[in-house]
């Protein structure tokens, strides 16, 4: 879909006619053909090496199991060295075969000049080098219909792309009114998907797997992003949410697997291994601020050796013995803002 078609759609979607809906379905079919071509390209690129891959829900895509988390850790580290960020992103895709990139409209940091630099804009500097190889996932905090459409337009412009592989409603909380979401951001996301501007939509959530499961059961999104840490501070995530996602072929993406790394005697890479060893988990996002750190995780996820269940249980017990539930889940603290609170 061209940039002009995308802009025309975003400007006129609220008044779409039946005829426009027919055109939208044709565009969606065209984009589905493009999606299948993109998936073959990715498979061909990674067949020669790189990190392990898994099917991503019902998308038809096989993506690297290590997803590059481009939130506060990445943005804060790179905001004053954009050339290093370019090198890191290019190396991630072309050397390691990392194909899942996760960002958001509120991942940002100020540079030394006092300018606010967004993660999406950093990615947009180099995305044209390998757009057909990567699965680009971004998110918006808007909850209303028009706001979500405007947020998507702004994300596309910063990312320098005419479509997104997934665009999610960011940081779902218990304060969100599901009925308002139904006619607001969810409606906008579904229409954007139908028109081919985005190829999928979803939720990210820090506020409990039970809440996220309720949203998934009601709205049937394409993807979810939530914590699946080794200490199991929220057993619903592993015991109920993951099996439901697997049964319904909804992409299961984990965030914050390294939260327990601050516990003494626990190896950070083992925490990533724990999360990636969970049955039904597709991708683990890891916030990375250096090329060296990225290389280490990429090495571990190439020829990935999952933890067997007894070892997962033992690691979880070790984390729980070292850290309280509150220490494992800083995102539940009052005032926490994802992407801006470490």
C-alpha positions, 0 to 999 in steps of 0.5 A, a space after each residue: 500500500 502506497 503512502 498516498 493510499 495510506 494517508 487518504 484512508 486515515 483521513 477519510 476512514 470515519 466516513 467510509 462508504 460501502 464502496 470504500 469497504 469493498 476497495 479495502 477488502 481488495 487492498 487487504 487481499 493485495 497486502 496478504 499476497 505481499 505478506 506471504 512474499 515477505 514471509 518467504 523472503 525472511 525464511 530464505 534469509 534466515 535459512 543460511 543461519 541466524 537465531 532460531 525462529 518460530 511461527 508467530 501465531 496465525 500471521 504466517 510469519 516465522 520470526 527470530 525468537 529473540 525480539 529486539 526491545 527498543 524501549 527505554 534501555 535502547 533509546 536512552 543508550 542510543 539517543 546521543 550516538 545515532 550512528 551506533 544505533 544504526 550499526 546495531 540495528 543493521 547488525 541485528 538483522 543482517 548478521 544475527 537474523 533478528 527479525 522482530 523489532 518492538 517499539 512504541 510511540 512513547 519510547 523516547 529520551 532527550 539528547 544532550 541538546 535537550 531534543 526529544 528523540 523517539 525510538 520509532 524515529 531511530 528505527 526509521 533512519 535505517 528501516 529501508 535497508 531491510 524493511 522486507 525482512 523484519 516484523 515491525 511492531 509498535 504501540 499507541 497509548 491512545 484509547 479513542 478512535 480518532 486518537 488511535 488513527 492519528 497515533 498510527 499515522 504518526 508512527 508510520 511517518 516516524 518509522 518511514 514505512 507505509 505499513 506496520 506488521 502489528 500495532 497494539 493498544 499499549 499498556 492496558 490497565 484495570 482503569 480501561 473501560 472495555 465498552 469504550 475500547 470496543 468503539 474506540 481504539 479497538 474499532 480503529 485497529 480492526 479497520 486499519 487491519 482491514 484496510 492493510 495499513 496494519 497487518 495485525 493488532 494487539 494489546 500490551 499489558 503490565 497490569 496482570 495476566 488475568 486482565 489481559 486474558 479477559 481482553 483477549 477473550 472479548 476482542 480476539 486480537 492478533 498478538 499480546 505482549 506481557 511479562 513472563 518472568 522466571 519468578 512467576 509473580 503472576 501464575 495466570 500468565 503461564 498457567 492460563 494465558 499461554 495455553 489460551 493463546 496457543 489454542 487460538 493461534 494468537 501471537 505470544 510475545 514476552 517482555 521484561 525477562 531480565 527483571 530478575 537479573 538483579 538477584 545475586 547468583 542468577 545469570 541474566 541469560 538463564 532468565 531469557 532461556 527460562 522465558 523462551 522455554 515456556 510452551 507456547 511462547 513465540 518471542 521474547 523481547 529484550 531491551 538492549 543498550 549495547 551491541 555486545 549485549 545483543 551479540 550475547 543474546 543472539 549467540 544464546 538463541 542460535 541453536 537454542 537449548 531450552 530449559 527442561 521443566 525441572 530446571 525451569 522450576 528450580 530457576 523460578 524458586 531461586 528467583 523467588 527466594 532472592 526477590 520479593 514479588 514487588 521487586 520482580 514487578 516494578 511495573 505494578 508500582 504507582 506512577 510506572 510508565 512503560 518506556 520511561 521508567 526503568 
